[in-house]
């Protein structure tokens, strides 16, 4: 369900951009109420356990939280430039970026007919404390939801390691030579989910927001599953209904 662009990022100059408004969001990645803890990895390779309820959308260091815990966002539309991306399978993307650092917290993809295809929600985390302001933030966890087939997936990117580059490495790893990022030191993980009942919840939809820009075709059965999930605080399977 995730493309490499979804994981590694897109190039801004391949798209045209429009500002459509401002919004406040209070939830991105949502844990079920039966998964109170998860295990993450530190840069030194050691593991530690965290309470999922304590994980914040932009980490503990972020200075831009509202008093009620929300984050003020700008909402922008990105549309592929067809001279660069003639066959790109997405007609538009809508980004919710925090107003302080412009970090993407929510990304919606729309199909060739302009109908919602995929929602990605993210946790930001400052992984390089030596950098000032909004630099040093990266995507710590993502959840993806396909609205067509009701499929949810996730990725966890913990254990980021800050390192210096030799002069040769800095010459080799340049944007002109290599547009996408590589994972040069793959890390082990204990963040896998053992039981399907503990899977991440589907992202919130915000059906009433920006109605002129966002179109949905959510089938009745998927809508019922979403309602059951939101009522119970966890994924509800067909044999439980």
N, C-alpha and C positions, 0 to 999 in steps of 0.2 A: 504494500500500500504506500510506503514511503519511497519517493524517488531520492536519488543522491542529492538533488537540489534541496529537498526538504531537510536532509540531515546536515549537509555542509554549507548551505546558504546559496543565495542567488546573487548575480551581479547587478547592482542598481541601474547601471547604464543600459542594460538590455530591456528596460521597462520605461514607460511613461508614468508619471505620478500625479495624483490629484488628492488634495486635502478635502475630506467630506465632513469633518466635525470633530468634536471632543466627546469623551465618554469616561466613565469610572468603572473599573472592574475590581471585583473582590475575590474572585476565584479563577485560577487557571487549571493546573493539574489538581484533580480531585481524588483523594484516597477513600476507599470504602470504610465504613465504621467498624468492620471486622478485621482491619489491618492497622493496628495501632502503632506498629514499629516497622522499620526497615533497616537493612545493613548497607552502609556505604563504605567507600575506601578513601583513605587519605593519600596525599601525594607520595608519602614514604612507603606506601604499600600496605599499611596496617588497616584493619577494619574497625568500624565503630557503629554502634546502634543509635538510631535517632527515633524520636516520637514523630510520627507522620503529621500529627496535629501542630507540631512546632515548626514545620517547614513553611517558609514564607515565599511569596511570589518572586521577590528579588533578593532573598537572603536577609540576614540580620543586619548587615552593614548599610543597606540602602537607606538614604536619608529622606526619600521623597514620599514615604507613606502618609496618607491622610490620618487624621485623628481616629477615624472609624476603621482604619486598616486597609482601605482601598487605595488604588493607584490611579491617578489622573493620566489619561491616555489621549494622544492624538490618533485619529483614525484616517488612514490614507488608502487609496486604491492604486494598485499597480497593474498596468496592462502591458503585455509583451509587445515589443516593437517587432513587427512582422518582417522587416528587412533583416533583422538579426535572428529572429526565432520564427520562421514561417510556419513550422509544423508543431509549434508548442501546444500541448494538449490542454492548456488552461487558458480560459478567456480573460480572467482577471484574478487578482489576489487582493484581499482586504486585510490590512495590518492594523493591529492595535499596538502602538508603541508608547512606552512610558514617556511622559512629557519632560522628564529631567535628563535622561540619557539616550532616549530614542531606542530603547531595547525592545525588540518584538516579543510581546507576551502572548499574542493570539494572532494566528494567520489562517484565513479562510481561502480556500480555492474554489473556483467556479468553473463548470464545464463549458464546452463550446456553445451551449445554449443559454449560458448565464445562470444556471441552476447550481446551488450549493453542492459541492462534491466532497470536500474534505475540510475538517477543522483540525488545526494543530494548536495546542496550548502548551505553554512552556514555563519552566522555572528559570530565572536568571540567578547567577551566583558570581560574586567577585572572586576570581581564582588567582589574580595577580595583585596582591595588596600593595606592591611598590608603585603601581600606576595610579595616577590621580584621577579624580572625578569619575566619569563613566567608563574610562578605559579599564581593561582587565576583567570585564564581565563576560560570561559565556553561558551557553545553554546547559543547565545541569540535568534537567529531566524534561522529556516531551511526551505528550499523549496525542495520538492521531485517531481521528474517527472518520470513517467513510460513511456518509449519509445514505448512499445508494444501497449498500448491502449490510449496513449496521455492523461493521467490523471495527474493532478497536485494537490499536497496537501502541507500543511504547518504546522509548529508548532512554537509557540512563547514561550520563556522561560525567561520572565522578572521578576523583583521583587525578585531576589535572596537575601536571608537573611543570613548574616554571623552570626554564633552563636557558642558558646562554648559548649562542651560536658562534661557531668559529667563523673566520672570514670566508673560508671556502664554503661552509654551509649557508651563510647569508647570501653568497653569490648564487648558489644553486637554488635555494628556496625563495625565489622571487615571484611576485604576481605575474610578471610577463612570461616566465618560464612555466610556472605551475599555478593555474588559476584556482585550483581546489586544494583543500588541506589534506595532509596525510597523517595517519596515526603511526608515528615512528616507534612508539613503545606501547604495544597493546597491553592492557591491564586486565587482571582477573576481576570477577565481579561476584558479589553475593546478593545482588539486587534482583535476581530473578524471582518470579512469582511461582510458588509451588502449587497453589490451589486456585482453580478458576474463580471460586467464590470471593477471592481476595483481589481480583483484578481491578485495575483503575476504572473509575466511573467515566461514563461518556461526558464530554465537555458540555457546559451550559450552552444553549442556543441563542438566547436573546432575540427571540422572534420579532419583537416589536421595535427593534433598533435599526435605524437607517433603512426603512422599508423601500425607498426609491433605489437603493443600491444592492439590496440583498433579496434574492428569490429562493424559495424553498419548495421542495416536493418531498415531504416526509410522509411515507405511507402510514396507514392506520395502524398496522401491526407494529411498526417501529415506534410510532408515537406512544403506543400502549406500553412498550418495553421501557421507553424513556420515563414515562409517568410512574411505572412500578419501581424503577431504579431510584428516582428522586424521592419517592414516598418511603422506601425502605432504607435508603442510605447505602446501598450496595447493589451490585448486579443481581438481577432476578432472572432465573432461567425458566424455560418453558414448562418444565416439570414441577415448578413451584407455583405457577399461576393458578 
